[in-house]
Amino acid sequence: MKKLAALAAIASLFVLAVPDTGAEAKVKYRIKNDYKISCNTARHKVREMGFKTVKVKSCISTVYSFFAFRNGRTYVFYVHSRTGSIWQG
């Protein structure tokens, strides 16, 4: 009886370990290279904030910088490649 209970417990673990392939398994941003977002993904994140034109200033270090234009004004934004946080410079 104990063996049967142990086998049932092990079988239930295999049922719980099935990966989910539904909508909740989708990721909005593709992450690669030790959990860093790409320069292009960071540029799109700044563009989603309502800026029509976003040009790359620098994507060399872990903090990417961009020029963003809206209503005739120029803004500088920084995006941390590992956390995805955005701040204005």
FENCORWO-V475575 format. One record per residue. N is the residue number from 1. RES is the residue in three letters. PSI is psi in radians with two decimals (NA if undefined). NEAR is the number of other ideal C-beta (glycine too) atoms within 8 Angstrom. D_CENTER is the distance of its C-alpha to the mean C-alpha in Angstrom with 2 decimals. Layout:
n;res;psi;near;d_center
N;RES;PSI;NEAR;D_CENTER
N;RES;PSI;NEAR;D_CENTER
This chain:
n;res;psi;near;d_center
1;MET;-0.66;4;48.64
2;LYS;-0.63;5;46.33
3;LYS;-0.69;6;45.16
4;LEU;-0.70;7;44.40
5;ALA;-0.68;8;42.33
6;ALA;-0.73;8;40.41
7;LEU;-0.65;8;39.73
8;ALA;-0.68;8;38.56
9;ALA;-0.73;8;36.13
10;ILE;-0.72;8;34.72
11;ALA;-0.64;8;34.48
12;SER;-0.53;8;32.56
13;LEU;-0.66;8;29.92
14;PHE;-0.59;8;29.39
15;VAL;-0.66;7;28.97
16;LEU;-0.36;6;26.26
17;ALA;0.08;6;24.33
18;VAL;2.20;6;23.66
19;PRO;2.60;5;19.95
20;ASP;2.28;6;18.83
21;THR;0.28;4;18.26
22;GLY;-2.92;5;18.32
23;ALA;-0.55;4;16.14
24;GLU;-0.18;5;14.52
25;ALA;-0.11;8;13.21
26;LYS;2.54;5;11.01
27;VAL;2.35;6;7.21
28;LYS;-0.76;3;6.27
29;TYR;2.35;8;3.83
30;ARG;2.26;7;5.71
31;ILE;2.26;7;5.61
32;LYS;3.10;5;9.26
33;ASN;1.14;4;11.96
34;ASP;0.83;3;11.85
35;TYR;0.77;5;8.19
36;LYS;2.42;10;7.92
37;ILE;2.70;12;6.08
38;SER;2.90;8;9.18
39;CYS;-0.69;9;11.68
40;ASN;-0.68;6;11.86
41;THR;-0.71;10;8.31
42;ALA;-0.68;15;9.15
43;ARG;-0.71;12;12.50
44;HIS;-0.57;8;11.54
45;LYS;-0.68;13;9.89
46;VAL;-0.69;14;13.33
47;ARG;-0.58;10;15.15
48;GLU;-0.25;6;13.95
49;MET;0.03;8;15.84
50;GLY;0.21;4;19.03
51;PHE;2.31;11;19.84
52;LYS;-0.80;5;21.59
53;THR;2.22;6;21.50
54;VAL;2.09;12;18.88
55;LYS;2.54;8;20.09
56;VAL;2.25;11;18.73
57;LYS;-0.85;7;20.75
58;SER;2.36;7;19.32
59;CYS;0.63;7;16.44
60;ILE;-0.80;3;18.44
61;SER;-2.91;5;17.46
62;THR;-0.23;6;14.37
63;VAL;2.02;8;14.67
64;TYR;2.56;14;14.49
65;SER;2.54;12;17.11
66;PHE;2.60;15;17.92
67;PHE;2.25;10;21.03
68;ALA;2.45;15;20.63
69;PHE;2.34;12;23.73
70;ARG;2.30;8;24.93
71;ASN;0.69;3;28.58
72;GLY;0.06;3;30.02
73;ARG;2.63;6;28.24
74;THR;2.31;6;25.94
75;TYR;2.66;10;23.11
76;VAL;2.24;11;21.16
77;PHE;2.58;13;17.55
78;TYR;2.43;12;15.62
79;VAL;2.18;15;11.89
80;HIS;2.19;10;11.15
81;SER;-0.38;11;9.18
82;ARG;-0.60;8;8.58
83;THR;-0.41;4;8.09
84;GLY;0.10;11;6.83
85;SER;2.54;6;10.26
86;ILE;2.38;10;12.59
87;TRP;2.70;6;16.35
88;GLN;2.41;7;19.39
89;GLY;NA;6;21.80
